[in-house]
Amino acid sequence: MTCYEDLMYRGLIKDMTNNEDFEEKLNAGGMTFYWGTDPTADSLTVGHYSSLITAKRLMKYGHKPILLVGGATGLIGDPRPTAEREIMDKKVLENNIEGIRKQITELFDNNVEVVNNYDWIKDFTFIDFLRDVGKYINVNYMLNKDIISRRLETGITYAEFSYTLMQGYDFVHLYKEKNCIMQVEGSDQWGNITTGVELINKMLGKEAYAFTMPIITDSTGKKMGKSEGNALWLDKNKTSSYELYQYLINSDDSVVIDYLKKLTFLTKEEIEDIEKKHNEKPELRIAQKRLAEEVITFLHGKNEFEKAVNISECLFSGNISSLSAKDIKTGLKEVPTFKLEGTTTLLDILVDNKICSSKREARELIRGNSISVNGEKITDTDYEISKSIAIDSEIVVIRRGKKKYYIGVYKK
């Protein structure tokens, strides 16, 4: 397939500028393009992954990527649908920029240029910006932008109102200085993108190109990467490969093929083959497993993917003893944890930590093969727990029934 056909097959173009030769330009390769993000954290999230992988895809078709990290726009914040963003401390923002720069450089094997819009915005005086940029854009034009109009009833500050002008000027600057003629973003940025296209036309008398990708959501319409209000980070030290694996393996059947198209480099033929097998035996989660493999291997490497699978399988089977204390902490990050000291009876631990409501219930569960310690069924009601049985002399894992885990921790 050509670049344009590939993007269309994967559903990666939602809006695009009306350039007569856009398809031809995409297919020919050789365009310098940029996508941007404000440095609200020192790592990108799974929500950014679609843009990142699309940039990598365009690069494979011969286009040159630039990532813009918004050191200037990040000090203001893109208008949110509800309320103004909190103002970020400059030192925190600088640390975030370096974190993202390092992350992207590694993922693109040093084949991407990372720029910071603070480098050119900082030299503008307020008057110069109004004269050199602001005079080209009509207020009514800005008011019609969805990103602005949705805030008019509740109120929008002048700082947020000006954000679209700043982002638009970024496109002008990169067009002039880097011959960057195309911008690629999520569809929620279409208003800001078209401001840049308009400025390039009015300020430079030139033509620019742009397209947006649809925002990727789960089966309920929630943005991908939001896990119970917590972001899923691309940095494995912030979100482990195991946690990412669990998120992807639990993708709904109704969206997983769409994810394979948008978030992997699998060919059309490979995806169709996976879809056929998945539809025949959906309970095997063939598509979800392949999605997890492709995403995690791209981000963290094959070893991390295999490690995530191993942790998952060991926890599912109850084979706890084969895992390290570190792996257990990763895999059971959200389960109740309590402290252990010396030698204690299992009965006391079950009652004292509210795993069981009484010693009578605890005895019944032990005798009924419902209590495991480090993956081993315990039937002895006099069983004692000490540091000598702890995994890595630190962790004791108690499981009640098939799914309820508890972790006892000895001080190292």
C-alpha positions in Angstrom: 0.0 0.0 0.0 1.0 3.6 -0.5 1.4 5.8 2.6 -2.0 7.4 2.1 -3.7 4.0 1.5 -2.1 2.6 4.7 -3.2 5.6 6.8 -6.8 5.3 5.4 -6.9 1.5 6.0 -5.9 2.0 9.6 -8.4 4.8 10.1 -5.7 7.3 11.0 -7.0 10.3 9.1 -9.9 12.1 10.6 -9.5 15.6 9.3 -7.1 16.9 6.6 -6.3 20.2 4.8 -7.8 20.6 1.4 -4.5 20.5 -0.6 -5.0 19.2 -4.1 -1.6 17.3 -3.9 -1.8 16.1 -0.3 -2.2 12.4 -1.2 0.7 12.7 -3.8 2.9 14.4 -1.2 2.2 11.7 1.4 3.0 9.0 -1.0 6.2 10.6 -2.3 7.9 10.9 1.1 10.4 13.6 2.0 8.2 15.9 3.9 9.4 17.3 7.3 6.4 17.2 9.7 5.9 17.8 13.4 3.7 16.7 16.2 3.7 18.3 19.6 3.0 17.8 23.3 3.0 20.0 26.3 5.3 18.7 29.1 2.8 18.1 31.8 4.8 15.1 33.1 8.3 13.7 32.6 6.9 10.8 30.5 4.4 10.4 27.7 1.3 8.3 28.3 -0.5 5.6 26.4 -2.8 8.4 25.3 0.2 9.8 23.3 1.0 6.5 21.8 -1.2 6.8 18.7 0.6 10.1 17.7 4.0 8.6 18.5 3.4 5.4 16.4 1.9 7.4 13.5 5.0 9.6 13.5 7.1 6.5 13.3 4.9 5.1 10.5 5.3 8.3 8.5 9.1 8.1 9.0 9.0 4.6 7.5 7.5 6.1 4.4 10.4 8.5 4.1 9.1 11.6 6.0 11.2 13.4 8.6 9.7 13.8 12.1 10.1 16.6 14.6 8.7 16.5 18.1 7.8 19.8 19.6 7.8 19.9 23.4 5.9 23.0 24.5 8.2 24.7 27.0 6.3 28.0 26.2 2.7 26.7 25.6 3.1 24.4 28.6 3.5 27.5 30.8 -0.1 28.5 29.8 -1.9 25.2 29.1 -4.2 24.1 26.3 -7.8 25.1 27.2 -9.6 22.1 28.8 -13.3 21.6 28.3 -14.1 22.5 31.9 -11.6 24.7 33.8 -8.2 26.3 33.4 -5.1 24.2 33.9 -2.9 24.8 36.9 0.2 26.9 36.2 3.3 24.7 36.1 6.5 25.6 37.9 9.3 26.4 35.4 11.8 24.0 37.0 9.3 21.1 37.0 8.5 21.9 33.4 12.2 21.9 32.4 12.6 18.5 34.1 9.6 17.2 32.2 11.0 18.4 28.9 14.3 16.5 29.4 12.4 13.4 30.4 10.3 13.4 27.3 13.3 14.3 25.1 15.2 11.3 26.4 12.2 9.0 26.0 11.4 10.0 22.4 15.1 10.0 21.3 15.4 6.4 22.5 12.2 5.2 20.9 13.2 6.8 17.6 16.8 5.5 17.7 18.1 9.1 17.6 16.4 9.7 14.3 14.1 12.4 15.5 14.7 16.1 16.2 13.2 17.4 19.4 12.6 21.1 19.7 11.3 23.4 22.5 9.0 26.3 21.5 10.3 28.3 24.5 13.5 28.8 22.5 11.7 31.1 20.0 8.8 32.4 22.0 10.9 33.7 24.8 12.4 36.5 22.7 9.0 38.0 21.7 7.8 41.1 23.5 4.1 41.3 24.1 3.8 44.2 21.6 5.9 42.4 19.0 3.7 39.3 19.2 0.5 41.3 18.8 2.0 43.2 15.8 3.7 40.3 14.1 1.3 37.5 14.7 -2.0 38.7 16.4 -2.9 41.1 13.6 -3.3 38.3 11.1 -6.0 36.4 13.0 -9.5 37.7 13.4 -11.1 37.4 16.8 -14.3 36.0 15.3 -12.2 33.3 13.6 -10.8 32.3 17.1 -14.2 32.4 18.7 -15.5 29.8 16.2 -12.8 27.3 17.3 -14.4 24.5 19.2 -11.6 24.4 21.7 -12.5 28.1 22.6 -16.3 28.2 22.0 -16.9 25.3 24.4 -15.5 27.5 27.2 -17.3 30.7 26.5 -20.2 30.1 28.8 -18.1 29.1 31.8 -15.4 31.7 31.0 -12.0 31.5 29.4 -8.9 33.6 30.4 -7.0 35.7 27.9 -4.0 33.4 28.5 -5.9 30.3 27.3 -7.6 32.3 24.6 -4.1 33.2 23.2 -2.9 29.5 23.2 -4.1 28.8 19.7 -2.1 31.8 18.4 1.0 30.6 20.1 0.6 27.0 18.8 -0.2 28.4 15.3 3.0 30.5 15.4 5.0 27.3 16.2 4.0 26.0 12.8 5.1 29.2 11.2 8.5 29.1 12.9 9.1 25.5 12.0 8.0 26.1 8.4 10.5 29.0 8.1 13.4 27.5 10.0 13.1 23.7 9.4 11.1 23.6 6.1 8.5 21.7 8.2 5.4 21.8 5.9 3.1 19.4 7.7 1.6 19.0 11.2 0.1 15.8 12.6 -1.9 15.7 15.8 -4.9 14.2 17.6 -8.3 15.4 16.4 -8.8 17.6 19.5 -6.1 19.9 18.1 -7.7 20.6 14.7 -8.6 24.2 15.7 -5.0 25.0 16.7 -3.6 23.3 13.6 -5.8 25.3 11.2 -4.7 28.5 13.0 -1.1 27.6 12.1 -2.1 26.8 8.4 -3.9 30.1 8.2 -0.9 32.0 9.7 1.5 30.4 7.2 -0.8 31.4 4.3 -1.2 35.0 5.6 2.3 35.7 7.0 4.4 33.7 4.4 2.1 33.4 1.5 2.8 29.6 1.5 0.8 26.4 1.6 0.9 24.0 4.6 -0.4 20.5 5.1 -2.0 18.9 8.1 -4.1 16.0 9.2 -5.5 14.8 12.5 -5.9 11.3 13.9 -9.1 10.2 15.7 -8.8 10.1 19.5 -8.5 6.4 20.4 -11.1 5.3 23.0 -12.1 2.1 24.7 -15.5 0.4 24.2 -17.1 2.9 26.6 -15.8 6.0 24.8 -13.2 6.8 27.5 -9.8 7.9 26.2 -7.4 5.1 25.8 -4.8 5.0 28.6 -7.0 6.2 31.4 -7.1 3.5 34.0 -9.5 4.4 36.8 -8.3 8.0 36.7 -4.6 7.1 36.7 -2.5 7.6 33.6 -0.7 4.7 32.0 2.8 5.9 31.4 5.2 4.8 28.6 8.1 4.9 31.1 8.3 1.3 32.5 9.5 2.8 35.8 6.2 4.6 36.2 4.0 1.9 34.7 5.5 -1.5 34.5 5.3 -3.7 31.5 3.1 -6.1 33.5 0.6 -3.3 34.2 0.6 -2.3 30.5 0.1 -5.9 29.6 -2.9 -6.2 31.8 -4.5 -3.1 30.4 -4.0 -4.3 26.8 -4.9 -7.9 27.3 -8.2 -6.7 28.7 -9.1 -4.7 25.6 -12.7 -5.2 24.6 -13.3 -7.5 21.6 -15.2 -4.6 19.9 -12.1 -2.4 19.7 -9.1 -4.6 19.7 -8.8 -5.0 15.9 -9.0 -1.2 15.6 -6.2 -1.0 18.1 -4.1 -3.5 16.0 -4.6 -1.3 13.0 -3.7 2.0 14.7 -1.1 1.0 17.2 1.0 -1.7 15.5 3.1 -2.1 12.3 1.4 -5.4 11.5 0.4 -5.6 7.8 -3.2 -5.7 6.5 -2.9 -9.4 5.8 -1.5 -10.2 9.3 -4.3 -8.2 11.0 -7.0 -10.0 8.9 -5.5 -13.3 9.8 -5.5 -12.5 13.5 -9.1 -11.2 13.2 -10.2 -14.4 11.6 -8.6 -16.6 14.3 -9.9 -14.2 17.0 -13.5 -14.4 15.8 -13.3 -18.2 15.7 -12.1 -18.5 19.3 -12.5 -15.1 21.1 -12.0 -16.8 24.5 -8.3 -17.3 23.6 -7.8 -13.5 23.3 -5.5 -14.0 20.3 -5.9 -10.4 19.2 -5.4 -8.9 22.6 -2.2 -11.0 23.2 -0.7 -9.9 19.9 -1.6 -6.3 20.6 0.2 -6.5 24.0 3.2 -8.2 22.4 3.5 -5.5 19.6 3.1 -2.5 21.9 5.3 -3.6 24.8 8.0 -5.0 22.5 8.2 -1.7 20.7 8.3 0.3 23.9 10.4 -1.8 26.2 11.8 -4.8 24.2 11.0 -8.5 23.9 12.4 -9.4 27.3 10.0 -7.0 29.1 7.1 -8.5 27.2 8.1 -12.1 28.1 8.6 -11.0 31.7 5.0 -9.5 31.8 3.6 -12.7 30.3 5.5 -14.8 32.9 4.3 -12.7 35.8 0.7 -12.9 34.6 0.8 -16.7 34.0 2.4 -17.3 37.4 -0.1 -15.2 39.3 -3.0 -16.8 37.4 -1.8 -20.4 38.1 -0.8 -19.6 41.7 2.9 -20.4 41.0 4.1 -17.6 43.2 7.3 -19.2 44.3 8.9 -18.9 40.9 8.7 -15.1 41.0 11.0 -12.6 42.6 9.9 -10.2 45.3 10.2 -7.4 42.8 8.0 -9.2 40.3 5.4 -9.9 43.0 5.3 -6.2 44.0 4.8 -5.3 40.4 2.1 -7.9 39.7 0.3 -7.4 43.0 0.7 -3.6 43.2 -2.8 -2.9 44.2 -3.5 -5.6 46.7 -3.7 -5.1 50.5 -0.2 -5.1 52.2 0.7 -5.6 55.9 3.9 -5.8 57.9 5.3 -9.0 59.3 7.7 -9.5 62.3 9.2 -12.7 63.7 7.3 -15.9 63.7 3.5 -15.8 63.6 0.7 -18.4 63.2 -1.2 -18.3 59.9 -4.4 -18.1 61.9 -3.4 -14.9 63.7 -2.2 -13.3 60.4 -5.6 -14.1 58.7 -7.6 -12.6 61.6 -5.3 -9.7 62.5 -5.2 -8.5 58.9 -9.0 -9.0 58.3 -8.4 -11.7 55.7 -10.8 -13.7 57.7 -13.4 -12.4 60.2 -12.6 -14.9 62.9 -10.3 -17.8 63.8 -13.3 -20.2 63.2 -13.7 -18.9 59.6 -9.9 -19.1 59.2 -9.8 -22.7 60.3 -12.7 -23.6 58.0 -10.9 -22.0 55.0 -7.6 -23.7 55.7 -9.2 -27.1 56.1 -11.2 -26.5 52.9 -8.0 -25.9 50.8 -9.0 -22.2 50.3 -5.8 -20.6 51.7 -2.4 -20.6 49.9 0.9 -19.3 51.1 3.4 -18.4 48.4 1.4 -20.5 45.9 1.2 -23.6 48.2 -2.1 -24.8 49.6 -2.0 -24.9 53.4 -4.2 -27.4 55.3 -2.4 -27.3 58.6 -4.3 -25.0 61.1 -1.1 -24.8 63.2 1.0 -23.5 60.2 3.6 -20.8 61.2 4.9 -18.0 59.0 8.5 -16.7 59.5 11.1 -14.9 57.5 12.7 -18.2 56.5 9.8 -18.9 54.1 9.6 -15.4 52.7 10.4 -14.9 49.0 13.8 -13.1 48.8 13.5 -13.0 52.7 11.0 -10.2 52.2 7.6 -11.2 50.8 4.9 -13.7 51.9 1.9 -13.9 49.5 -1.4 -15.2 51.0 -4.2 -16.0 48.7 -7.8 -16.6 49.8 -9.8 -18.5 47.2 -8.8 -17.9 43.6 -8.5 -14.2 43.3 -8.0 -12.4 46.7 -4.3 -11.7 47.3 -2.6 -10.2 50.3 1.1 -9.4 50.8 3.0 -9.7 54.1 6.3 -7.8 54.1 9.3 -8.4 56.3 11.7 -5.6 56.9 15.0 -6.2 55.1 
